[in-house]
Amino acid sequence: MVEYTYNVVPIPFSPLPQSHVDKHASLRLLALRTNPECFLSTLEDESRLSPEQWRGRIDTEDRVTFIAVASEIPKYAPFDAPLDPTSSSSSSSLADTSGPSTLLDDDTAKWVGLVTVLTPEFLQKRWDDLPRKFRKFAMRSGKPAHVLVSMWVHPEHRHKGLGRLLISQAVDWVKNRVEKSSVEDKRGDVVLEVFEQNTGAIVLYRAMGFEDIEEVPPSIWMGRKIA
Ligand SMILES: CC(C)(COP(=O)(O)OP(=O)(O)OC[C@H]1O[C@@H](n2cnc3c(N)ncnc32)[C@H](O)[C@@H]1OP(=O)(O)O)[C@@H](O)C(=O)NCCC(=O)NCCS
């Protein structure tokens, strides 16, 4: 059985190599193809996006996508590696911090999960085009929230803690961003929409501190304070 080490890293928006644009597009389309029941967007719609539109999705400071990367653990230690009798290679492991972004350039590492953070700036620029419910929940506390979208983990890599890691990295990124901002009021919200039938994701979000805000069938909007 192949064993993996997992990391979660944000796609740096600048410089943005074409390989990142292509891998992100493939991963998102795979998510829509594999779990169409979990998303509002459809494979048909997103298959029509142009190369420029795919680039635009990640080539921006106000919309950040975190990628879960799986690196295969070699079965046998290289000849020159010191043997460590205390180490175990019998299970996949989660790295406790985000790895360097060079991980995204490593062709041997697989992109196996993602989550995107839409910042208040992103939402404000498109405010008039957003669905009404989106506007309502993105303004939960009277000021624009950060919104999580596109959460997905490849079926072969589920139940290993990657969902938790994606959410915690995304929420930490938001906390850090708000902390560094010039606004006086550092309080804010992270919100998301999940279909009410998606019990697995709901259990995960609750475990990560998200609370139900309101049911808007077929969805539930959930949120978490960040300060
Ligand atoms: C939901 C999803 C992202 C979870 O990813 P994951 O990597 O398996 O999640 P984790 O391993 O970090 O799970 C953390 C906890 O969430 C809960 N959880 C995750 N998936 C679950 C499921 N299918 N059923 C019940 N609980 C689940 C468990 O409490 C789990 O903790 P445990 O493993 O100690 O029991 C993944 O199943 C997925 O991509 N689903 C399809 C797409 C989707 O639903 N996206 C969300 C759209 S809003």
The ligand as an SDF file (V2000), in Angstrom:
LIG
                    3D

 48 50  0  0  0  0  0  0  0  0999 V2000
  -16.3770   16.6020    3.5240 C   0  0  0  0  0  0  0  0  0  0  0  0
  -14.9230   16.2630    3.1410 C   0  0  0  0  0  0  0  0  0  0  0  0
  -14.2380   17.5170    2.6310 C   0  0  0  0  0  0  0  0  0  0  0  0
  -14.2110   15.7330    4.3930 C   0  0  0  0  0  0  0  0  0  0  0  0
  -12.8540   15.5180    4.0620 O   0  0  0  0  0  0  0  0  0  0  0  0
  -11.9280   14.5200    4.9200 P   0  0  0  0  0  0  0  0  0  0  0  0
  -10.5290   14.7780    4.5130 O   0  0  0  0  0  0  0  0  0  0  0  0
  -12.4220   13.1440    4.7970 O   0  0  0  0  0  0  0  0  0  0  0  0
  -12.1940   15.0520    6.3890 O   0  0  0  0  0  0  0  0  0  0  0  0
  -11.3630   14.6940    7.7060 P   0  0  0  0  0  0  0  0  0  0  0  0
  -10.6320   13.4160    7.5230 O   0  0  0  0  0  0  0  0  0  0  0  0
  -10.5560   15.8790    8.0870 O   0  0  0  0  0  0  0  0  0  0  0  0
  -12.5360   14.4810    8.7470 O   0  0  0  0  0  0  0  0  0  0  0  0
  -12.5770   15.2170    9.9360 C   0  0  0  0  0  0  0  0  0  0  0  0
  -13.8560   14.8690   10.6880 C   0  0  0  0  0  0  0  0  0  0  0  0
  -14.9950   15.2520    9.9360 O   0  0  0  0  0  0  0  0  0  0  0  0
  -16.0350   14.2800   10.1240 C   0  0  0  0  0  0  0  0  0  0  0  0
  -16.3250   13.6500    8.8480 N   0  0  0  0  0  0  0  0  0  0  0  0
  -15.6420   13.7930    7.6890 C   0  0  0  0  0  0  0  0  0  0  0  0
  -16.2710   13.0850    6.7050 N   0  0  0  0  0  0  0  0  0  0  0  0
  -17.3420   12.4950    7.2820 C   0  0  0  0  0  0  0  0  0  0  0  0
  -18.3840   11.6420    6.7930 C   0  0  0  0  0  0  0  0  0  0  0  0
  -18.4560   11.2580    5.5120 N   0  0  0  0  0  0  0  0  0  0  0  0
  -19.3300   11.2310    7.6810 N   0  0  0  0  0  0  0  0  0  0  0  0
  -19.3070   11.6280    8.9580 C   0  0  0  0  0  0  0  0  0  0  0  0
  -18.3390   12.4240    9.4870 N   0  0  0  0  0  0  0  0  0  0  0  0
  -17.3830   12.8570    8.6560 C   0  0  0  0  0  0  0  0  0  0  0  0
  -15.5280   13.2760   11.1250 C   0  0  0  0  0  0  0  0  0  0  0  0
  -15.9090   13.7280   12.4120 O   0  0  0  0  0  0  0  0  0  0  0  0
  -14.0310   13.3940   10.9360 C   0  0  0  0  0  0  0  0  0  0  0  0
  -13.3140   13.0680   12.1090 O   0  0  0  0  0  0  0  0  0  0  0  0
  -12.8710   11.5450   12.3520 P   0  0  0  0  0  0  0  0  0  0  0  0
  -12.1610   11.1060   11.1010 O   0  0  0  0  0  0  0  0  0  0  0  0
  -11.9740   11.6660   13.5430 O   0  0  0  0  0  0  0  0  0  0  0  0
  -14.1230   10.7940   12.5880 O   0  0  0  0  0  0  0  0  0  0  0  0
  -14.8890   15.1560    2.0510 C   0  0  0  0  0  0  0  0  0  0  0  0
  -15.6540   14.0680    2.4860 O   0  0  0  0  0  0  0  0  0  0  0  0
  -15.4020   15.6110    0.6960 C   0  0  0  0  0  0  0  0  0  0  0  0
  -14.6430   16.1440   -0.1110 O   0  0  0  0  0  0  0  0  0  0  0  0
  -16.6990   15.3850    0.4320 N   0  0  0  0  0  0  0  0  0  0  0  0
  -17.2750   15.7190   -0.8780 C   0  0  0  0  0  0  0  0  0  0  0  0
  -17.2950   17.2140   -1.1450 C   0  0  0  0  0  0  0  0  0  0  0  0
  -17.9970   17.9880   -0.0640 C   0  0  0  0  0  0  0  0  0  0  0  0
  -18.9110   17.5100    0.5930 O   0  0  0  0  0  0  0  0  0  0  0  0
  -17.5740   19.2480    0.0880 N   0  0  0  0  0  0  0  0  0  0  0  0
  -18.1750   20.1650    1.0280 C   0  0  0  0  0  0  0  0  0  0  0  0
  -19.0510   21.1050    0.2710 C   0  0  0  0  0  0  0  0  0  0  0  0
  -19.8150   22.2880    1.3690 S   0  0  0  0  0  0  0  0  0  0  0  0
  1  2  1  0
  2  3  1  0
  2  4  1  0
  2 36  1  0
  4  5  1  0
  5  6  1  0
  6  7  2  0
  6  8  1  0
  6  9  1  0
  9 10  1  0
 10 11  2  0
 10 12  1  0
 10 13  1  0
 13 14  1  0
 14 15  1  0
 15 16  1  0
 15 30  1  0
 16 17  1  0
 17 18  1  0
 17 28  1  0
 18 19  1  0
 18 27  1  0
 19 20  2  0
 20 21  1  0
 21 22  1  0
 21 27  2  0
 22 23  1  0
 22 24  2  0
 24 25  1  0
 25 26  2  0
 26 27  1  0
 28 29  1  0
 28 30  1  0
 30 31  1  0
 31 32  1  0
 32 33  2  0
 32 34  1  0
 32 35  1  0
 36 37  1  0
 36 38  1  0
 38 39  2  0
 38 40  1  0
 40 41  1  0
 41 42  1  0
 42 43  1  0
 43 44  2  0
 43 45  1  0
 45 46  1  0
 46 47  1  0
 47 48  1  0
M  END
$$$$
